[in-house]
Amino acid sequence: MSLVFRARNSMVSAAVELTLKNHTCTVIFGPSGSGKTSLLRAIAGLQSPLEVTQLTVDERDVRQLPSHQRPVVLSAQNAALFPHFTAHQNLVYGLTRRQGNISDVQHVVEGLGIGPLLERMPASLSGGEAQRVALGRALLANPSWLLLDEPLTNLDQNARKQIVKFLSEWRKQRQISVIYVTHDITEALALADQVITLANGEVIKSGRPDVLLGYEDSQQDLSSVLSAHLTHHYKDDKLSELLLEGHRLLVPEVTTHDETKPLYLQIAAKDVSLALERPERSSILNLLPCTIGAIDLSSEASATITLNLGAQQLLAKITRRSVRELDLQVGQEVWAQVKGISLQT
């Protein structure tokens, strides 16, 4: 059971091919203008520069079906609420169209924090409030495939984190398949079973969330994404132990993670320093033996070092002066000192 999509874009001489499994969350990741929105609109049957050559859902060809008859619901970043309906009427519209469950309304209202908004008209809602109502409408439509196009762009970081957690729980409980478009690496890591990165209308890479290694844009520094496993808790110290390529890491206590699944770590390159020998009596708890795989000196002031750590890679951003003084060379063994780790549970 799957969604298979193939399309051409003659404007940029690009082709896109996707095969997505049911009951998973696929994150389409990439910078603005990479073709993410065009992809979702094409799947939903809306106007798009893509010429769809194949679109099957559970082996059924749906290309000839109009948008409202396809087993998908699209929620776009501009919310697009019905202006003559209250927020509550917008929510339940999804139920009446797709035979959703009325008992789910209160669950969605609480999960998205939209109780105080229900009697208000769309014109009186802020951008973030409208996005939450639109997301609720999409969830209550109970589609086979839910297409979400940057649905949280107008929310602050704390609200995003809470809603991403709710969305993850909801889609697993309801066994909904999700295609989630974002250029936010934190959202991608928190939601994704698999990630597809786009650039200029083409698939650049795909696979597990740690394919996002080395993503950088105007809002986020260069960072690494690695997968580790939870092995132990130190209750007195409020710390948890992870195993990363056979090496121990200590992180703030993890309380909400399935220990049978990988835990994804985001490590900013600027939070990794290097030493030629293992430091003794350091306040930095996480020390990893690595081998230098590459040295990028393209920046005038800094250098980006690619460190091989088993089958994974860690990035370090240090000064060019440090490269000279340590006489760093490709193939050299060094110790990485990791000062900060962001966990995606």
C-alpha positions in Angstrom: 0.0 0.0 0.0 1.6 3.2 -1.1 1.5 6.5 -3.0 3.5 6.6 -6.3 4.1 9.9 -8.0 6.0 10.8 -11.1 6.0 14.2 -12.8 8.0 16.4 -15.2 8.7 20.1 -15.0 9.6 21.4 -18.4 10.3 24.9 -17.0 13.5 23.6 -15.2 14.0 20.4 -17.1 13.5 18.4 -13.9 11.7 15.2 -13.1 10.4 14.0 -9.7 9.7 10.4 -8.7 8.4 9.3 -5.3 7.2 6.1 -3.8 5.8 6.6 -0.3 4.6 4.0 2.2 1.3 4.1 3.9 1.0 5.1 7.6 4.3 7.0 7.5 5.3 10.7 7.7 7.4 11.8 4.7 9.0 15.2 5.1 9.7 17.2 1.9 12.6 19.4 3.0 14.4 22.2 1.2 14.9 25.9 0.8 12.2 28.3 -0.5 11.7 27.9 -4.2 12.8 24.3 -4.4 9.5 23.0 -5.6 7.9 21.7 -2.4 4.6 23.5 -2.8 4.3 22.6 -6.5 4.7 18.9 -5.6 1.9 19.0 -3.0 -0.4 20.9 -5.3 0.2 18.4 -8.1 -0.7 15.5 -5.8 -3.8 17.3 -4.6 -5.0 17.9 -8.2 -4.5 21.7 -8.0 -2.8 24.0 -10.5 0.9 23.3 -10.6 3.8 23.7 -13.1 4.4 19.9 -12.8 3.0 17.6 -15.5 1.9 14.5 -13.6 2.7 11.3 -15.5 1.7 8.9 -12.7 -0.2 9.2 -9.5 -1.5 6.0 -7.9 -2.8 5.7 -4.3 -3.0 2.1 -3.1 -2.5 1.0 -6.8 -5.5 3.1 -7.9 -4.8 5.7 -10.6 -6.3 9.0 -9.3 -5.0 11.4 -12.0 -8.4 11.9 -13.6 -10.2 12.5 -10.3 -10.9 16.2 -9.4 -9.3 17.5 -6.2 -12.3 17.0 -4.0 -12.6 13.3 -4.9 -9.0 12.4 -4.3 -8.1 10.5 -1.0 -6.0 13.5 0.1 -6.4 16.7 2.0 -4.1 19.7 1.5 -3.6 22.3 4.2 -1.5 25.2 2.9 0.5 27.8 4.8 -1.9 30.6 4.0 -4.7 28.7 5.9 -7.4 29.6 3.3 -10.3 29.4 5.8 -13.9 30.1 4.6 -14.4 33.8 5.5 -18.1 33.5 6.1 -17.7 30.6 8.6 -16.7 30.8 12.2 -13.6 29.0 13.3 -15.8 26.2 14.6 -17.8 25.9 11.3 -14.5 25.7 9.4 -13.4 22.9 11.7 -16.5 20.7 11.2 -16.7 21.4 7.5 -14.0 18.8 7.2 -16.1 16.3 9.0 -19.1 16.7 6.8 -17.0 16.4 3.6 -15.0 13.4 4.5 -17.2 11.5 7.0 -14.9 12.2 9.9 -15.7 11.4 13.6 -17.5 14.1 15.5 -16.0 12.8 18.8 -12.6 13.9 17.5 -13.5 17.6 17.5 -12.8 18.2 21.2 -9.5 16.3 21.0 -8.3 18.4 18.1 -9.5 21.6 19.8 -7.5 20.8 22.9 -4.5 19.5 21.1 -4.2 22.6 19.0 -5.2 25.1 21.7 -8.0 26.7 19.7 -10.8 26.6 22.2 -11.0 30.4 22.7 -11.1 30.9 18.9 -14.1 28.8 18.0 -16.7 31.6 17.7 -14.4 34.0 16.0 -14.5 34.8 12.3 -11.3 34.3 10.2 -10.8 38.0 9.6 -10.3 38.5 13.3 -7.7 35.7 13.6 -3.9 36.2 13.6 -1.8 34.3 11.0 -0.8 31.7 13.6 -4.4 31.3 14.9 -5.7 30.8 11.4 -3.0 28.2 10.7 -4.1 26.2 13.8 -7.7 26.2 12.7 -6.8 25.2 9.2 -4.7 22.3 10.5 -7.5 21.2 12.7 -9.9 21.2 9.7 -7.5 19.0 7.8 -7.0 16.6 10.6 -10.8 16.2 11.2 -11.3 15.4 7.5 -9.7 12.1 8.2 -8.0 11.6 4.9 -5.9 8.6 3.8 -3.1 11.1 2.9 -2.7 14.4 4.6 -0.6 17.0 2.7 0.7 19.8 4.9 2.5 22.7 3.3 4.5 24.6 6.0 1.4 24.7 8.3 3.2 26.2 11.3 5.2 29.1 9.8 3.3 31.8 11.8 3.7 30.2 15.2 6.4 30.8 17.8 8.9 28.1 18.7 7.1 26.8 21.8 3.7 26.6 20.0 5.3 24.8 17.1 6.9 22.2 19.4 3.6 21.4 21.2 1.7 21.1 17.9 4.3 19.0 16.2 4.1 16.6 19.2 0.3 16.5 19.0 0.4 16.0 15.2 2.9 13.1 15.5 0.7 11.4 18.1 -2.5 12.0 16.1 -1.3 10.6 12.8 0.1 7.5 14.5 -3.1 6.8 16.4 -5.3 7.3 13.3 -2.8 5.6 10.9 -2.9 8.6 8.6 -0.1 9.0 6.0 1.4 12.4 6.0 3.5 14.4 3.5 4.8 17.4 5.4 6.6 20.3 3.6 9.0 22.4 5.6 12.3 24.1 5.5 12.6 23.9 9.3 15.1 21.2 10.3 13.6 20.8 13.8 10.1 20.1 12.5 11.6 17.7 10.0 13.5 15.7 12.6 10.6 15.5 15.0 8.1 14.2 12.5 9.8 12.3 9.8 10.0 8.6 9.2 11.8 9.5 5.9 13.0 12.7 4.4 13.2 13.8 0.8 15.3 16.9 0.1 14.5 19.0 -3.0 16.5 21.6 -4.8 15.5 23.3 -8.1 12.6 20.9 -8.6 14.7 17.7 -8.2 15.2 15.1 -5.5 18.7 15.6 -4.1 18.6 12.8 -1.5 16.2 10.7 0.4 16.1 8.3 3.3 16.2 8.4 7.1 16.1 11.8 8.8 19.9 11.8 9.3 20.2 12.4 5.5 19.8 16.1 6.5 23.5 16.2 7.5 25.0 19.6 6.9 21.9 21.6 6.2 22.4 25.4 6.3 20.1 28.3 5.5 19.6 31.9 6.6 17.9 30.9 9.8 20.0 28.0 11.0 23.7 27.5 11.4 25.5 24.5 9.7 24.7 21.4 11.7 25.0 17.6 11.7 22.2 15.2 12.2 23.1 11.8 13.6 21.2 8.8 15.0 21.9 7.2 18.4 20.2 4.8 20.7 19.0 5.4 24.3 20.8 3.0 26.7 20.6 4.2 30.3 19.2 6.9 32.6 21.1 8.6 35.5 18.1 9.7 37.6 20.2 11.6 40.2 22.0 13.6 37.6 18.9 14.1 35.4 21.0 12.7 32.4 20.4 10.0 29.9 23.1 7.9 28.1 23.1 7.4 24.4 25.2 5.1 22.2 26.5 6.7 19.1 28.6 4.5 16.8 29.8 2.6 19.9 30.6 5.7 21.9 28.8 7.1 25.0 27.1 10.4 25.0 25.4 12.1 28.0 22.4 14.4 27.3 19.7 16.0 29.4 17.3 13.3 30.7 15.1 11.9 27.9 11.6 10.9 29.3 9.4 10.5 26.2 11.2 8.3 23.7 10.6 4.7 22.5 13.9 3.0 23.3 13.6 0.6 20.5 13.8 3.4 17.9 16.8 5.7 16.9 17.0 9.1 18.6 18.0 11.8 16.3 20.6 14.4 17.4 21.2 17.8 15.9 24.6 19.2 16.6 25.6 22.7 15.5 29.0 22.7 13.9 30.0 25.7 16.0 29.4 23.6 19.1 32.1 21.1 18.2 35.8 21.8 19.0 38.8 19.6 18.2 41.8 18.3 20.2 44.7 16.2 19.1 44.6 14.2 22.3 41.8 13.2 24.6 41.3 16.1 27.1 41.6 15.2 30.7 39.4 16.6 33.5 37.3 18.7 31.1 33.8 20.1 31.9 32.7 19.0 28.4 31.2 15.5 29.0 31.0 14.4 25.4 34.3 13.5 23.7 34.3 11.5 20.5 37.3 9.9 18.7 37.0 10.8 15.0 39.0 10.8 11.8 39.1 13.9 9.6 37.4 13.2 6.3 37.5 16.6 4.7 38.7 20.2 5.4 36.8 23.1 3.7 38.7 26.3 3.7 36.3 28.2 1.4 35.4 30.8 4.1 37.9 33.6 4.8 37.8 33.3 8.6 36.6 29.8 9.4 37.0 26.2 8.3 34.4 23.4 8.2 35.8 20.0 9.2 34.0 16.8 8.2 34.7 14.2 10.9 34.1 10.5 10.2 32.5 8.7 13.2 31.8 5.1 12.2 29.2 5.2 9.5 28.1 8.7 10.3 29.6 12.2 10.0 30.0 15.1 12.3 30.8 18.6 11.3 33.0 21.1 13.2 33.3 24.8 12.4 36.6 26.2 13.7 38.9 29.1 12.8 41.4 28.8 10.0 44.1 29.7 12.5 43.2 26.6 14.6 43.6 24.5 11.5 47.1 25.9 11.0 48.2 25.7 14.7 46.9 22.1 15.1 48.3 21.2 11.6 45.1 19.4 10.8 45.2 17.0 7.8 42.7 14.7 6.1 43.0 11.2 7.6 44.2 12.5 11.0 42.7 11.1 14.2 41.3 13.8 16.5 39.0 14.2 19.5 35.7 16.0 19.0 34.4 17.9 22.0 30.7 18.4 21.7 29.4 21.3 23.7 25.7 21.2 22.8 23.2 18.7 21.5 19.6 19.2 20.4 17.4 16.1 20.8 14.5 15.2 18.6 12.3 12.7 20.5 
